[in-house]
Amino acid sequence: METNLARAMASLTTGIYVLTVAEGQRHHGMSSSWVTQVSGEPALLAASVDKNHFTAGIIARTRAFGLNIVGARGRALEDYFYSARSRRPDNLADLDYTLSPALGVPWLALAEISIEARVVQSVEAGDHIIHIAEPAGVRIGAGDRPLTSLDLDYVYIGGKQVIARDRTGWK
């Protein structure tokens, strides 16, 4: 991606989330920032997942995922899921979580809010798949301010591309 376009894309402020999936005894999570509400009635949200990511296949088969909203106290979640340590199939083994009541997707204890979502439509968009989903349940944690991309020193802009930021701007 051309440098100015990359900087422009990195300036689109996003929330910080962990998408979680379950298939049989396998429980997995991935850092995600490309999530948004897309409808009020019915309530629908959309999450974009790289076609080549381990999570993509599980969502395609189960048609469900957990959306864990990361708050300031849960910053360790973003640090973990962004690290190489999380790049394994059962990467939730060392984290505290429960399975959601309706769909059985992982709800992370450190997340400020967790939503279990049932996929109602999937749309291919370049190298990602946008999953439009309907919330099936919600768990509200202790009050905390959600993290955004402005709280991080880097921004994912697709593929293996990450832009670093410091107090003076983009590097």
Buried (B, 14 or more C-beta within 10 A) or exposed (E): BEEEEBBEBBBEEBBBBBBBBBBEEEBBBBBBBBBEEEEEEEEBBBBBBBEEBBBBBBBBEBBBBBBBBBBEBBBEBBEBBBEEEBEEEEBBEEBEBEBBEEBBBBBBBBBBBBBBBBBEEBEEEEEBBBBBBBBBBEBEBEEBEBBEBEEBEEBBBBEEEBBEBEEEEBE
